[in-house]
Amino acid sequence: MQSILTDDLDHCFLCGRDRQQIHHIFGAANRKKSTEDGLVIPVCMNCHMEIHKDQKEIKKIGQIAYERTHTRAEFVQRYGKNYL
């Protein structure tokens, strides 16, 4: 698995602790697309729980990363919504 957000999949993207899980930025029906597009981040358990309380900011970060190589229209077509 690769991430377009970080080269370090061993440490939490948010706090730097050891990774315990991988978070798919766009989950549910878009989980497979997130994996394909590298929109995943390593997280510790604490940060993963915090992300799920409010996912708006991490989705913005994911969209910005995707749009480095794609247009906004392509993002919206693929993920169904503009988070910016």
N, C-alpha and C positions, 0 to 999 in steps of 0.2 A: 504494500500500500504506500502511495506517495501523497504528499501534501504540497499544494502550491503556496501554503502559508508559512511553512517552516521546513527546514532540513533536519531538524532534531526531533525525531519521533520518540525519543527516550525520556523526555522531560515535559512536564506540563507547559503548555503554550502560555498560560496565564501567570503561573506563580513560580515555575522552574523546578518544582518537586518532581520526583520520579513519576513517570506516566503509569497510570493504572488502567486507563481506558482510552478508546478513540471516540471522539465526538464527531458525528456527521453534521456539518453546518446546516444542511437542509435535509431533514429526516423524513420519516413516514414514506409517502409515495415517491419522494425525491432522494431517498437514501442511496439507491444504486447510482443515480446521477452524481451525487456528491462524491462517491467513491471514484467513479470514472473521471471526474473533473478535478480530483485532488482537493476537494473542499472538505477536508477532515483535519482535525487537530488532536494532538495528544493532550490528555487532561488527567489530573488527579481526581479522586472521588469528590473532594470538597468543591473544587472548581466546577466539576461536571454538574453537581447538584445546583450550584449557583447559576450556571448557564441555563439550566432548564427552568429556573424561576422567571427569567426574563431573557429571551433569546434575540431581542431586537438588535442589540449592539453587535453580537457575533455574526448575525446574518448580514449586517451592513459591511462588516469586515470581509466576509466571504464574497459578497457581491463586488466590492472594490477589487479584490484579488482576481476574480473571474474577468472583470472588465479591463484588466491589463492586457488581455489578449483577445477579447471579444467586445462586441458592442453592447450597449444597454438593451437594445431591441432583442439581441440574441439571448441575453440573460433572461429577460422577461418571457420570451418564447419558451425557453427551456425550464424555468422555475416558476413561471406563472404570476410573478409579482415583482414590483420594484420596491426594494427595501430602503432605497436612498431617497 
